[in-house]
Amino acid sequence: MNISLLHHCFPMRITLRRIGNAQGVVLPKAILAEVGFERDIDMAVEGGAVVF
């Protein structure tokens, strides 16, 4: 599965990290602020991509 975050139309590569028995990503604070994410967000898989 491809995970990408578009920032000013340029893809940014991030690394999956082990979190307990799962995997996750750490999103840069500046990007979270730019899109207005503060706490809980919705996530889905659409067309083979993870969408927040």
JOVEN-V468423 format. One line per field, one symbol per residue. burial: + if it has 16 or more other ideal C-beta (glycine too) atoms within 10 Angstrom, else -. A space follows every 10 residues. Layout:
# JOVEN-V468423
burial: ???
This chain:
# JOVEN-V468423
burial: ----+----- ---------- ---------- ---------- ---------- --
